[in-house]
Amino acid sequence: MRKLCYLLGALALSISAASAQQRVVHVYNWSDYVDAKLIDEFTRETGIKVIYDTYDSNETLEAKLLAGRSGYDLVAPSGTFLQRQIQSGLYRPLDRSKLSNAKHLWPEVDARLAVYDPGNQHAVNYMWFTTGIAYDVAKAKTRIGDQPLNTWDILFKPDLLRKFADCGVYVLDSPEDLFAIALRYLKLNPDSKVPGDIAKASALLQRIRPSVRRFHSSEYINGLANGDICLAVAWSGDSFQAKNRAREAGNGIEIGYVIPREGTLMSMDNFAIPKDAVNVEEAYAFIDFLLRPENAARNTTASNFANGVLAAASMILPEIIQNKAIYPDDEVMSRLFTVSPPDRQTQRTITREWTRIKTGR
Ligand code: N2P
């Protein structure tokens, strides 16, 4: 009996010692952005447990980072937010020598990222994408016939947008995207910080409110896929996820996605390690695992977003890599633009105006 007690005690001790040693990484990434199986595979391979939380707006991530100790070891801000957050000292410099797979990164994407992160010192690209129009093909046809959807007229001509109001219009809750697109539509500089230009864009955006069911940045994937909504200002990969979910459900709903002819915003989401991260080596291990070309390819297959790993390209399904709305060719690329972070004053104005646009006041 005594021997059994001793054995059990020893067992309990060794279990608690093992769990005390369990390595962990706290990841905060965008929702619908990873092949979930890869997270388990990472743990099996490295013994590092992943606590994986998600968000769907840069503003949410930024609020967490600014509130002090976020508890996260790895986050994925978009370019302009990354730039401002680097300037605020929120990230550690990245030691690329700890990322054996960084050599597979796409030099052109790295160069684009360097606009936000000079010298590529704090971040590596995860995915890059456009903002366009996702729609239910059949419902669009009954409402506007053969009129093309590849124009921001759909959003900004109130008579046109109103035709979709009954079947459900969603718009990204992302002022950066919507202000840039409105400025471009007005033939102004999409990166303008001029107060008069912002005011004009704001007035244009105010007019869409009556036909919009909700400003939200992730619900539209299922909303489109199950027929609850029929039009969304949406991110590219998420729109194709909606298309695939509808196809898998076999519900007969077909979802389309277009990059309007007037052009649109191109953005990038990037991995960075917060200054106050505790599990830094584990964060490096997780980034490096996702940069492995076959894993990057799997994340693109799952999310339909273009990844930043050039060596992954040959492993991506033709229907994704040849899809110009996901991997734009030169013609599409010539219609894309990027923006820079607003100064403090402009940011305040945009935040205030965006609240007014969303609430309709
Ligand atoms: C993933 C959305 C990522 C694109 N669902 C916006 N950063």
Boltz pocket constraint, residues with backbone or C-beta under 6 A from the ligand:
constraints:
  - pocket:
      binder: B
      contacts: [[A, 30], [A, 31], [A, 32], [A, 33], [A, 78], [A, 129], [A, 217], [A, 235], [A, 238], [A, 269]]
      max_distance: 6.0
